[in-house]
Each structure stands twice: as structure tokens, then as C-alpha cells.
Amino acid sequence: MEPTEIAIIGVTLLAFAAVSRRLDSSPLTMPMVFVATGAAMSALNIVEVGAEIEAVGLLAEITLAVILFSDATRLSLPRIRRFIAIPGRLLGIGLPLTILAGALVNHLLFDDWPWAQALLLAAVLAPTDAALGSAVLSNESVPTRDRLALNVESGLNDGLVVPVVAICTSLLLESSRSTASWIGFVAQQIGFGAFAGALVGFGGIGILRRARSAGWSDARYEQIATFALPVVAFCGSAALGGNGFIAAFSAGLAFGSGGLRRRIRSDEPDMAGPEEAEHLAEFTEDAAELLGAVTFFVFGNLFVGDALGEFSPAVIIAALASLTIVRMIPVAIALSGSGLDTAAKGFIGWFGPRGLASIVFGILLLEELEERSETADQLVGVISLTVTLSVFLHGATAAYGARRYGAHSAHVEPMHEPVAMPRMRGGRQPQP
């Protein structure tokens, strides 16, 4: 990118930061601002990132690795296991059903697609992004149980779909593999990825803890070193032949869950492992937010600026279905028998916005499938339209929907159990 183009992104970041608190109470969100700015820069021929697709692809890979690590670190397993029932249903039942339903709808709408491509699109659009509905997570009138469910689901589902995305992408690009070769490939991608990630995560927090205990390290550099861990996990796994995204996700889980309760120094309070890991990962979380903002700008510039008005009816129907029936029906099925009423199921089903993970997968697919046929253009078109609609529809309805649902819940469930909410991406800590 040219210096002028980079400067425009920087000015947009500065302008948004200057008014960000004022925008908290408005329906205007950070993703809306950066997607719209990127699209406008493309439409006016001021900034064009499409010519630098390899650099954009590298940015997308690093962004997703950092986000996966950051999300997994904040949602450490020891902290959430007491409250995993509803998120467990969403991830264990709702997520697979969403992918299967999406694949079926895609196959019906695009009957010339191979099943691998229909399944790939469904997996790319399955992850949710809590940052797009931050007004929901920060609204105290919404039961903490539901905010926690949405937060935990969005933090974990992008990592869980990575194997499906990786396998389906390889099926499209390397259809000549034998069955035995595919079994070995899948085992290598998941096994080496998880191993490399766990090694980096446990090793990273162990080294940092011991260095601090010995008085050798400075807190500033501890946080910078933490930011390097997802990059190390991603690249190290790739060198071993594993999947780098699985490695980054596993590293975050290991880093966030791998501490024993102990005193770091005599002049510091006793700190549990997950709290310590969250503190060390604060810079990484801020970096993920910055990379996310840039990614939304790139998405608007690369996918939205020249595409509006060019979508076929099948692409439009697929995008609308992904945001409604493909998400909401599986959620309702997953939450059957959970004790939640119809309003709660509808609320959780609607606020499953598509955001950064889908964007990053889309950018990588654009790079991988650049030379392929019209079906690849349809796939990328569905991704771009779904995310664009989600950014604006979910962002605009989050505050209003949270107020209405909170008022409903106050009559149905006047007492809510206090729960310590994990930090969400974006820096605002929702309160129980």
C-alpha cells in the first residue's frame, strides 16, 4: 500500500477514537465505520488494496491467529467450566447443526457446487463475533447467563471451525488425494497444530511466570512477548506441517488455563493463573482490536466497494438464510430443554453476528481461489454480503434489542445470579 493509503487508515482510527465514547450509546459501531470507510475509499478510487492480495492475505493470517489466541486466552476453561451448560449446547449441538444446515441450503441454491464447497461456505459463515453486538454484552439488563453464552460461543466457535475450513479448502484444491492420504492430512493438521500450540502456550506462560518471580523481566516486555506467542505458534505449526490457526487457538487455551494459584512477588497480590494470563494478554487484546479495525477497512475496500448491486438472487438468498434460519433454527434446537423461553432462544439466535473470522477466511479464500471459476466468485460474494448485512443489521439492532429483551427478562426472571464475565474484544468489560 502507498503511504497515503496507510495514512488514511491511521486518520480513520484517530477520528473514531476521538468520538468512540460518544458512539457507545448510538447504533453506530466500529465495524460499521471502518467497513463504510473502506468501501467509500474503493468507490472513489482513493485506496485500492486488491492489487496487494498477497500482503493482505498475510495480514489476514496474522490477524486471525492473534484473535484466536486472544479469544482463547480470555475464555480459559477453568474460569468458564461452572457456566458452560448453555455455551456447551451452542457449541456442541448448535454449531454442527448450523454448518450442516448451511451446507444443505448452499447446495440447494448452487446445485453446480461440489459438496465440499457448500460445506466450506457454511463453515466460514458459522463463527459469530461478539464485538459486533457489544451493546448486548455490555447491557446489564440482559441476563448475565445469556451474555456469557454469547461471549463464550463467539470466543470459541471460530477456533472450532478451523479444521472444517482447512479440510474443505484442501478438498477443493487437491481433489486427487486418496482416502488414506486424507486421513493422514487431517491427523497431521489437527495433531501437529494442537501440539505446537499447547507447547507454545504452556511454555510461554511458564517462562514469563518464572522470569517475573525471579525479578528478571519487565512487565512491558512481558506483554509484548505474549503478543509474539500466537505468531510463534502459527509459524511453528506450519513448519511442522500442522494447521497454524489450530495452533494459535490451542496456544491461547494453554496460556489462559495453564497457571497455578501462586504469589508472583511478595509485594503483589495472590493471582490465579487465568487472571495472570489475562493481564499478560492485555496488549495482545489491544493489538487484536487494532488488527480487527484494519481488517474491517480492508474488507470494505476489497469486498464491498465494487460489489454492491452485483449480487445474484441466489447469493442474496444464501446471505439472508445464513443470518436467519441457518442460525436461528439450530440454536432453538440446541437450547430445547435448557429452560430458556422462546424470547431467549430468539434473542440468542439473532445475535450471532458474522465478523472478523468470516472476513479473514474470505480473504484467504480469495487468495487461494483467485484462478478458479465463477463458483468461487459466488462463494466470496455470499461471504461478503453476509458479513456486510451482519455488520449493519446486528450493529444497528444491538442496543434496541438488548433493551427490549432486558425488559422482558426482568418480568420473567427478576433475579439473576452474578457471574464474572470474561473480558470481550474491544476493551469494554461487561458487568454482571
C-alpha positions as CSV (number, residue, x, y, z in Angstrom):
1,M,0.0,0.0,0.0
2,E,1.1,3.6,-0.7
3,P,2.0,5.9,2.2
4,T,-1.1,8.0,1.5
5,E,-3.4,4.9,1.8
6,I,-1.8,3.9,5.1
7,A,-2.2,7.5,6.4
8,I,-6.0,7.4,5.6
9,I,-6.4,4.3,7.7
10,G,-4.5,6.0,10.5
11,V,-6.6,9.1,10.3
12,T,-9.8,6.9,10.4
13,L,-8.5,5.2,13.5
14,L,-7.7,8.6,15.2
15,A,-11.1,10.1,14.2
16,F,-13.0,7.0,15.6
17,A,-11.0,7.0,18.8
18,A,-11.8,10.7,19.4
19,V,-15.6,10.1,19.4
20,S,-15.7,6.4,20.5
21,R,-17.2,7.1,23.9
22,R,-19.9,9.3,22.4
23,L,-20.8,6.5,20.0
24,D,-21.3,3.9,22.8
25,S,-24.9,4.9,23.1
26,S,-25.6,5.2,19.4
27,P,-26.3,2.4,16.8
28,L,-23.1,3.3,15.0
29,T,-20.3,0.8,15.7
30,M,-16.6,0.5,14.9
31,P,-17.1,-2.2,12.2
32,M,-19.8,0.0,10.5
33,V,-17.4,2.9,10.4
34,F,-14.4,1.0,9.0
35,V,-16.4,-1.1,6.5
36,A,-18.1,2.1,5.2
37,T,-14.8,4.0,5.0
38,G,-13.1,1.2,3.2
39,A,-15.9,0.9,0.7
40,A,-16.0,4.6,0.1
41,M,-12.3,4.7,-0.5
42,S,-12.7,2.0,-3.1
43,A,-15.7,3.6,-4.8
44,L,-13.8,6.9,-5.1
45,N,-10.6,5.1,-6.3
46,I,-8.6,6.6,-3.4
47,V,-7.5,3.4,-1.8
48,E,-7.3,0.1,-3.7
49,V,-5.9,-2.9,-1.7
50,G,-6.9,-5.5,-4.2
51,A,-3.6,-5.3,-6.1
52,E,-1.8,-6.4,-2.9
53,I,-3.7,-9.6,-2.3
54,E,-0.6,-11.5,-1.0
55,A,0.2,-8.8,1.6
56,V,-3.5,-8.6,2.5
57,G,-3.5,-12.4,2.9
58,L,-0.6,-12.3,5.2
59,L,-2.3,-9.6,7.3
60,A,-5.4,-11.7,7.4
61,E,-3.5,-14.8,8.6
62,I,-1.7,-12.9,11.4
63,T,-4.9,-11.2,12.4
64,L,-6.9,-14.4,12.8
65,A,-4.0,-16.1,14.6
66,V,-3.9,-13.2,17.1
67,I,-7.7,-13.1,17.5
68,L,-7.9,-16.8,18.1
69,F,-5.2,-16.6,20.7
70,S,-6.7,-13.6,22.4
71,D,-10.2,-15.1,22.5
72,A,-9.0,-18.4,23.8
73,T,-6.9,-16.7,26.5
74,R,-9.8,-14.7,27.8
75,L,-12.1,-17.7,27.8
76,S,-9.9,-20.0,29.8
77,L,-11.5,-23.3,30.6
78,P,-11.1,-23.2,34.4
79,R,-13.0,-19.9,34.5
80,I,-16.0,-20.9,32.4
81,R,-16.5,-24.5,33.3
82,R,-19.1,-23.8,36.0
83,F,-21.2,-21.9,33.5
84,I,-20.6,-24.0,30.3
85,A,-24.1,-25.6,30.0
86,I,-25.7,-23.1,27.6
87,P,-22.5,-22.3,25.7
88,G,-21.8,-26.0,25.5
89,R,-25.2,-26.6,23.9
90,L,-24.5,-23.8,21.4
91,L,-21.0,-25.1,20.5
92,G,-21.7,-28.9,20.8
93,I,-25.1,-29.0,19.1
94,G,-25.9,-25.6,17.6
95,L,-22.6,-25.2,15.7
96,P,-22.5,-28.6,13.9
97,L,-26.2,-28.2,13.1
98,T,-25.6,-24.6,11.7
99,I,-22.8,-25.9,9.5
100,L,-24.9,-28.8,8.2
101,A,-28.0,-26.6,7.6
102,G,-25.8,-24.0,5.8
103,A,-24.3,-26.7,3.6
104,L,-27.7,-28.0,2.7
105,V,-29.1,-24.5,1.8
106,N,-25.9,-23.7,-0.2
107,H,-26.2,-27.0,-2.1
108,L,-29.9,-26.3,-2.9
109,L,-29.1,-22.7,-4.1
110,F,-26.0,-23.6,-6.0
111,D,-26.6,-27.0,-7.4
112,D,-23.5,-27.0,-9.5
113,W,-21.2,-26.7,-6.5
114,P,-19.4,-29.7,-5.1
115,W,-20.5,-30.6,-1.6
116,A,-17.0,-29.6,-0.3
117,Q,-17.6,-26.0,-1.4
118,A,-21.1,-25.9,0.1
119,L,-19.7,-27.2,3.4
120,L,-16.8,-24.8,3.2
121,L,-19.1,-21.7,2.9
122,A,-21.3,-22.9,5.7
123,A,-18.2,-23.4,8.0
124,V,-16.8,-20.0,7.0
125,L,-20.1,-18.3,8.0
126,A,-20.8,-20.3,11.2
127,P,-18.5,-18.4,13.6
128,T,-20.1,-15.5,15.5
129,D,-18.4,-12.2,16.6
130,A,-19.4,-10.7,19.9
131,A,-17.7,-7.5,19.1
132,L,-20.4,-6.7,16.5
133,G,-23.1,-6.9,19.2
134,S,-21.1,-5.3,22.0
135,A,-24.1,-3.3,23.1
136,V,-25.7,-6.6,24.0
137,L,-22.8,-7.8,26.1
138,S,-22.5,-4.5,28.0
139,N,-26.2,-4.1,28.8
140,E,-26.7,-5.1,32.4
141,S,-30.4,-5.6,31.9
142,V,-29.7,-8.7,29.7
143,P,-29.3,-11.8,31.9
144,T,-25.7,-12.5,32.6
145,R,-26.4,-16.1,31.6
146,D,-27.2,-15.0,28.1
147,R,-24.4,-12.5,27.7
148,L,-21.9,-15.2,28.9
149,A,-23.4,-17.7,26.5
150,L,-22.9,-15.3,23.5
151,N,-19.5,-14.3,24.6
152,V,-18.2,-17.8,25.2
153,E,-19.7,-19.1,22.0
154,S,-18.1,-16.3,19.9
155,G,-14.8,-16.8,21.6
156,L,-14.6,-20.5,20.8
157,N,-16.5,-21.2,17.7
158,D,-14.0,-19.6,15.3
159,G,-11.3,-21.9,16.5
160,L,-13.6,-25.0,16.3
161,V,-14.5,-24.4,12.6
162,V,-10.8,-24.1,11.6
163,P,-10.4,-27.8,10.9
164,V,-13.5,-27.9,8.8
165,V,-12.4,-24.9,6.8
166,A,-8.9,-26.3,6.3
167,I,-10.1,-29.7,5.2
168,C,-12.8,-28.4,2.8
169,T,-10.3,-25.9,1.3
170,S,-7.9,-28.7,0.6
171,L,-10.6,-30.9,-0.8
172,L,-11.3,-28.1,-3.4
173,L,-7.7,-27.5,-4.2
174,E,-6.4,-31.1,-4.0
175,S,-9.3,-33.4,-5.0
176,S,-6.9,-36.1,-6.3
177,R,-5.8,-37.2,-2.8
178,S,-6.5,-40.8,-1.8
179,T,-8.6,-41.6,1.3
180,A,-5.6,-42.7,3.3
181,S,-3.8,-39.5,2.3
182,W,-6.8,-37.5,3.6
183,I,-6.8,-39.3,6.9
184,G,-3.1,-38.6,7.3
185,F,-3.5,-35.0,6.3
186,V,-6.4,-34.3,8.8
187,A,-4.5,-36.0,11.6
188,Q,-1.3,-34.0,10.8
189,Q,-3.2,-30.7,10.6
190,I,-5.0,-31.1,13.8
191,G,-2.4,-33.1,15.8
192,F,0.7,-31.1,15.0
193,G,-1.3,-27.9,15.2
194,A,-2.7,-28.7,18.7
195,F,0.7,-30.0,19.9
196,A,2.6,-26.9,18.7
197,G,0.0,-24.6,20.2
198,A,0.0,-26.3,23.6
199,L,3.8,-26.3,23.7
200,V,4.0,-22.6,22.9
201,G,1.1,-21.7,25.3
202,F,2.3,-23.7,28.3
203,G,5.9,-22.9,27.6
204,G,5.2,-19.2,27.2
205,I,3.3,-18.6,30.4
206,G,5.8,-20.8,32.3
207,I,8.8,-18.8,31.2
208,L,7.1,-15.5,31.8
209,R,6.0,-16.5,35.3
210,R,9.4,-17.8,36.3
211,A,11.1,-14.7,34.9
212,R,8.8,-12.4,36.8
213,S,9.2,-14.5,40.0
214,A,13.0,-14.2,39.7
215,G,12.7,-10.4,39.1
216,W,14.3,-10.7,35.7
217,S,11.6,-9.4,33.5
218,D,9.9,-6.0,32.9
219,A,6.0,-6.0,32.7
220,R,6.0,-4.0,29.4
221,Y,8.1,-6.6,27.6
222,E,6.1,-9.5,29.2
223,Q,3.1,-8.2,27.4
224,I,5.0,-7.7,24.1
225,A,6.3,-11.2,24.4
226,T,2.8,-12.5,24.9
227,F,1.8,-10.9,21.6
228,A,4.6,-12.9,19.9
229,L,3.2,-16.2,21.1
230,P,0.4,-16.6,18.5
231,V,2.8,-15.7,15.7
232,V,5.3,-18.3,17.0
233,A,2.6,-20.9,17.3
234,F,1.2,-20.2,13.8
235,C,4.6,-20.3,12.1
236,G,6.0,-23.1,14.2
237,S,3.0,-25.3,13.4
238,A,3.3,-24.5,9.7
239,A,6.9,-25.7,9.8
240,L,5.8,-29.0,11.4
241,G,3.1,-29.4,8.8
242,G,0.2,-28.6,11.2
243,N,-2.5,-26.0,10.9
244,G,-1.4,-22.6,12.2
245,F,-4.8,-21.4,13.2
246,I,-5.4,-24.5,15.3
247,A,-2.0,-23.9,16.9
248,A,-2.8,-20.3,17.7
249,F,-6.1,-21.3,19.3
250,S,-4.6,-24.1,21.3
251,A,-1.8,-21.8,22.4
252,G,-4.4,-19.4,23.8
253,L,-6.2,-22.1,25.7
254,A,-3.0,-23.4,27.1
255,F,-1.7,-19.9,28.0
256,G,-5.0,-18.9,29.6
257,S,-5.6,-22.2,31.5
258,G,-2.0,-23.1,32.4
259,G,-1.4,-21.3,35.6
260,L,-1.5,-22.5,39.2
261,R,-2.5,-20.1,42.0
262,R,0.6,-18.5,43.5
263,R,2.1,-15.3,44.6
264,I,4.3,-13.7,41.9
265,R,6.3,-11.4,44.2
266,S,5.9,-10.7,47.9
267,D,4.7,-7.1,47.1
268,E,2.0,-8.4,44.7
269,P,-1.4,-9.9,45.5
270,D,-2.1,-13.6,45.1
271,M,-3.2,-14.1,41.5
272,A,-4.8,-17.1,39.9
273,G,-3.4,-18.4,36.6
274,P,-6.3,-17.3,34.3
275,E,-6.2,-13.8,35.8
276,E,-2.5,-13.6,35.4
277,A,-2.8,-14.8,31.8
278,E,-5.5,-12.2,31.1
279,H,-3.2,-9.4,32.4
280,L,-0.3,-10.6,30.3
281,A,-2.5,-10.7,27.2
282,E,-3.9,-7.2,27.6
283,F,-1.5,-5.8,24.9
284,T,-2.4,-8.7,22.6
285,E,-6.1,-7.9,23.0
286,D,-5.5,-4.3,22.1
287,A,-3.4,-5.4,19.1
288,A,-6.2,-7.8,18.1
289,E,-8.6,-4.8,18.2
290,L,-6.3,-2.7,16.0
291,L,-5.8,-5.5,13.5
292,G,-9.6,-6.1,13.6
293,A,-10.3,-2.4,12.7
294,V,-7.8,-2.6,9.8
295,T,-9.3,-5.8,8.6
296,F,-12.8,-4.3,8.6
297,F,-11.4,-1.4,6.5
298,V,-9.7,-3.9,4.1
299,F,-13.0,-5.9,3.9
300,G,-15.0,-2.8,3.0
301,N,-12.4,-1.8,0.4
302,L,-11.8,-5.3,-1.1
303,F,-15.2,-6.9,-1.0
304,V,-17.9,-4.2,-0.6
305,G,-16.7,-1.1,-2.6
306,D,-17.3,-2.5,-6.1
307,A,-19.7,-5.4,-5.3
308,L,-22.9,-3.7,-4.1
309,G,-25.7,-4.2,-6.6
310,E,-23.8,-7.1,-8.4
311,F,-25.1,-10.0,-6.3
312,S,-27.3,-12.6,-7.9
313,P,-30.6,-13.7,-6.4
314,A,-29.1,-16.9,-5.2
315,V,-26.3,-15.1,-3.4
316,I,-28.8,-12.7,-1.7
317,I,-31.0,-15.6,-0.5
318,A,-28.0,-17.5,0.8
319,A,-26.8,-14.5,2.8
320,L,-30.2,-13.8,4.3
321,A,-30.7,-17.5,5.1
322,S,-27.3,-17.6,6.8
323,L,-28.3,-14.7,9.1
324,T,-31.8,-16.2,9.9
325,I,-33.0,-19.8,9.5
326,V,-29.5,-21.3,9.2
327,R,-28.5,-19.8,12.6
328,M,-31.8,-19.4,14.5
329,I,-33.3,-22.9,13.9
330,P,-30.2,-24.8,15.1
331,V,-29.9,-22.5,18.1
332,A,-33.6,-23.2,19.0
333,I,-32.9,-27.0,18.7
334,A,-29.7,-26.8,20.7
335,L,-31.5,-24.8,23.5
336,S,-34.5,-27.1,23.7
337,G,-34.8,-28.4,27.3
338,S,-32.5,-25.8,28.6
339,G,-35.2,-23.9,30.5
340,L,-34.9,-20.8,28.3
341,D,-38.1,-19.3,26.9
342,T,-38.9,-18.6,23.3
343,A,-37.8,-15.0,23.6
344,A,-34.4,-16.0,24.9
345,K,-33.9,-18.5,22.1
346,G,-34.8,-16.0,19.5
347,F,-32.6,-13.3,21.1
348,I,-29.5,-15.6,21.2
349,G,-30.3,-16.9,17.7
350,W,-30.5,-13.5,16.2
351,F,-27.4,-12.0,17.9
352,G,-25.0,-14.4,16.3
353,P,-23.3,-11.7,14.0
354,R,-20.7,-12.7,11.4
355,G,-17.5,-10.7,11.6
356,L,-13.7,-11.0,11.7
357,A,-13.3,-14.7,11.4
358,S,-15.5,-14.9,8.3
359,I,-13.8,-11.9,6.8
360,V,-10.3,-13.4,7.3
361,F,-11.4,-16.8,5.9
362,G,-12.9,-14.9,3.0
363,I,-9.7,-13.0,2.3
364,L,-7.6,-16.2,2.4
365,L,-10.1,-18.0,0.1
366,L,-9.9,-15.1,-2.3
367,E,-6.2,-15.6,-2.5
368,E,-6.4,-19.4,-2.7
369,L,-9.2,-19.5,-5.3
370,E,-8.2,-16.5,-7.4
371,E,-7.7,-18.5,-10.6
372,R,-10.9,-20.7,-10.2
373,S,-14.2,-20.5,-11.8
374,E,-17.4,-18.5,-11.3
375,T,-18.4,-20.7,-8.4
376,A,-15.5,-19.2,-6.4
377,D,-16.9,-15.7,-7.1
378,Q,-20.3,-16.8,-5.8
379,L,-18.7,-18.2,-2.7
380,V,-16.8,-15.0,-1.9
381,G,-20.0,-13.0,-2.8
382,V,-22.1,-14.8,-0.2
383,I,-19.4,-14.2,2.4
384,S,-19.1,-10.5,1.6
385,L,-22.8,-9.9,1.5
386,T,-23.5,-11.9,4.7
387,V,-20.8,-10.1,6.7
388,T,-21.9,-6.7,5.3
389,L,-25.5,-7.2,6.3
390,S,-24.5,-8.6,9.7
391,V,-22.2,-5.6,10.4
392,F,-25.1,-3.1,9.8
393,L,-28.2,-5.1,10.9
394,H,-26.7,-6.6,14.1
395,G,-24.9,-3.4,14.9
396,A,-28.0,-1.3,14.4
397,T,-30.3,-3.6,16.4
398,A,-28.0,-4.5,19.3
399,A,-28.8,-1.6,21.7
400,Y,-32.5,-1.6,21.0
401,G,-32.8,-5.4,21.1
402,A,-30.8,-5.6,24.4
403,R,-33.2,-3.0,26.0
404,R,-36.3,-4.8,24.9
405,Y,-35.1,-8.2,25.8
406,G,-33.8,-6.9,29.1
407,A,-37.2,-5.5,30.0
408,H,-38.8,-8.9,29.1
409,S,-36.3,-10.8,31.2
410,A,-36.9,-8.5,34.2
411,H,-40.5,-9.7,34.3
412,V,-39.8,-13.4,33.6
413,E,-36.6,-13.8,35.7
414,P,-36.4,-10.9,38.1
415,M,-33.3,-12.3,39.9
416,H,-30.1,-13.2,38.0
417,E,-27.1,-15.0,39.5
418,P,-24.0,-12.8,39.4
419,V,-21.3,-14.2,37.2
420,A,-17.8,-12.9,36.5
421,M,-17.9,-12.1,32.7
422,P,-14.7,-12.6,30.7
423,R,-13.3,-9.6,29.0
424,M,-14.5,-9.2,25.5
425,R,-12.6,-8.0,22.5
426,G,-12.8,-4.2,22.3
427,G,-11.7,-3.4,25.8
428,R,-15.1,-2.8,27.4
429,Q,-15.8,-5.2,30.3
430,P,-19.4,-6.2,30.6
431,Q,-20.7,-6.2,34.1
432,P,-23.0,-8.8,35.6
